Amino acid sequence: MKLLGLELPIIALAKREEEIYTLKSKFPIKLPKISPTLKLIQKIRNEAHRFAINYQRLLRP
């Protein structure tokens, strides 16, 4: 990202509790289950997982 001159925040979404972790915070962020922001982050996570699984299936003989 640095080569492209981009500074994007990095987050992680813990699956069980759906907590959001960032590099700048010691504590997780808990959004309401009905939060549009949480729903968007979940969709991004799910799509990334789907893409990775499909790619791994293509690599198998």
Secondary structure as UniProt FT lines:
FT   HELIX           2..4
FT   STRAND          11..14
FT   TURN            15..18
FT   STRAND          19..22
FT   TURN            23..24
FT   TURN            33..34
FT   HELIX           36..59
//
